[in-house]
Structure formats: structure tokens, C-alpha cells
Amino acid sequence: MNLIWKLLRKHISASQLIGFSIANLVGLTIVILAVQFYEDVKPVFNDEESFISKDYLVITKNVTGVGAMLGNAGEFSEADINDIESQPWCRKVGRFANSEFAVYATMGLSADKAMRTQFFFESIPSDFIDVNDAQWEFSPSHPEVPVIVSRDYISLYNFGFAATQGLPQISESQMGKIPLSFSISGRGMNEVLPGRIVGFSNRLNTVIVPEEFMSWANERYGAGGNQQPLRLIVEVNSPGDVKIEDYMKEHHYDVAGDKMSSSKANYFLTLIIGIVVFVGIIISLLSFFVLMLSIYLLLQKNTRKLQDLLMLGYSPAEVSKPYMGMVVAINASVLLLAVILMLVGRSYYMGMLRVFGTGGSGVAISILVGAVIMSLITLGNVLAIKRKIASLWRSN
């Protein structure tokens, strides 16, 4: 095999191979660096919560002062909900259900140092909640109420109630261990039910309870009215889609929190990263064709030698093996250098990203993307070499 390689390598153009390698290195580095940057910067825009869907919006109707005076509470009608569900960007719609009874919450280790406040409950469909079923279930025979609480309430306690009453500040983990109870009254009844905090939310400024409890409690303590929802939770394909924002403005709907702003930034980030990756892939494809052209020119120059080797009894696989080995070695070197350059570039921008409190993501996905691209390019090169050698063998 060394003799075949010494015979065939005379017409190899080092400048052409170097040109291919540089072009492919640039294209591949652009692709994997863009993928890695997206993975590292994504946590800055996505407020991850383990118990609730990421791609959702909480919407309300924009109630004017005149509308409020006339008794228009901003309820969503069935027609409103059906229209939202028919939009192409909408996956599903959930309704917020409100408590129709009075609630007082008590939290504390002792009666003389307990926090008491008027409270309220809301519920959303279980499809939007990702909590362990054992933690989120409710049974009237053992009426303990699991709740998901806004993190704003922890701040209110730590910097409001605790600071003025001389009580210690508490963390989320500690708050989950403090005894909690709810005094529920309505329809002439007043009962105290134990409670349990199962999670905290940055994006839902409310207190969420299971649908099963809300239905049971409204039927037991409530007025029995059939209320239309005041808020909706909408799972969407892409929260930053401009069509969603236009729809909300057209129908005078408000989106709770800054979800639209952060999602829009994430949407444009995805778009820009997609353009960069596309440019990198185009450069890689062009370099692929440059290598193919170089290989075909090399094979054309060695046509006579290749035919002689085939006539001497060498198989097409043996004759093509030196060229395939050369291609594999070049592409493997390009992949290794691209990964090194990606890591160097990542170390540069990670210093700036740490200002936003993120430690980035792993590099496995970007390396896998680079390996897949180079594998496809190598496979294309190998198949082209085999076809060319096979055509020479058939012509003999």
C-alpha cells in the first residue's frame, strides 16, 4: 500500500488541499461556535422552571377605567377562547379558575409569631403543571392543599413582614418546611385545612392549587356561579413570534410579566444564530466541492497509473484506499482544529456571559454537530472516490 501511495502522490497539489482545509475549517468553526454560543446564552433569556411549561403566555384583557365602572371585569368569552385556539401559533389554551370563597393563610411555628393574611387561590389545567403526581394530588378525605407560590411573596415576607415584626428571614427550602394552614369560609361554613408549598414561580404572580381542589372547594364553599375566566394561559409555538404580539395588540390583550420581551429577544437570537449557521454550512459545502474538484483533477492526472495498477491485479478498493485515507486524515484534522478554535472563542465570550449569572452549557452538542457535518462531508468524498475508481476499472 505504501508503494501505491508513493506512486500516486506525485500529482497531489498541497496548495489545493490547504485551501480546502482552511475553507472547511472556517465554515465548520462558524457553525459549531454559533451552536455553542446559542446553547450558552439561552439560559439568559429562558427563565427555567421545572414545574411549568416554558413556551406559554399568561394573558388578560385590557380593562379601561370606563369598562371597570360599567362592570366589565375583562372576562374571556367562549368566542374569545375559540378564536385564540384557532390561531396557527397556539398549541393549547388553559383557563384560570378563581376561588369563590374567603381564604385566610397562617404560616408560622407558633401562634404568637405567625403570619396571617387574607389569601386567594387560582388553578390552571394540570397539563401546564409538571410536578410529581404524589405532590400535586388532592383528596377530600385527606384535605391537605398543595400550592405553588410566587417568589414575590417570599420577598414580601422577608423584607416586609419579617423585617417589621423582628422575625428571621427564610429561604425557599426553609419556607417549604414551615407549617402552613388555610382558613376557608363560605356558605355558612368555616374550616381550617393544612397546606404544603410544592414549588415557587417567577412568572406566575399568584397562588396555584390543583384543579381537583378548586372544583371541590368551589362546590363546597362557593356561591355556585359559572364564572368565565379572567386570565388564560396559552402554550404557543414560539413566544417571540411577531404575529402573536400583533394579535395581542389588535384584541387589546395584555401579556403578564416580561415574557414577550424576553421571548422576542430569544426569537431574534435564534434567527441570527440560524443565519450564522447557514453561512457556515454554505462555506463548508463550498469547501467540500473544492476538495472534490481537487480529487477529480488528481485522479484525472493519475488516470494512466490507476489503469495500470488495476490491470496488474490491484482491486478498486486497494487503489482508492490511499485517497480515502488522505481525505479522512484531512477532515479529522479540520474537525480537531475547529473544536479547539471553538473552545478558544467560547473562553473569550464566557467572561461576558458570567455577568448575567450563567455558567453556560456543555460542549457536547456543538462537538456532535461538527462531527456529523464532517462525517457527511467525508462520506461524500469517499463515495465520489469509489465511483471514479470503479468507472476506471469498468473501462478496462
PyMOL commands that set and color helices and strands:
alter all, ss='L'
color gray80, all
select helices_A, chain A and resi 2-11+14-45+65-69+78-85+111-113+126-128+133-136+151-165+172-175+211-221+242-250+259-301+303-311+316-356+364-395
alter helices_A, ss='H'
color red, helices_A
select strands_A, chain A and resi 56-61+90-95+97-98+102-107+115-119+122-123+145-150+180-186+189-201+207-208+231-236+253-255
alter strands_A, ss='S'
color yellow, strands_A
deselect
rebuild
show_as cartoon
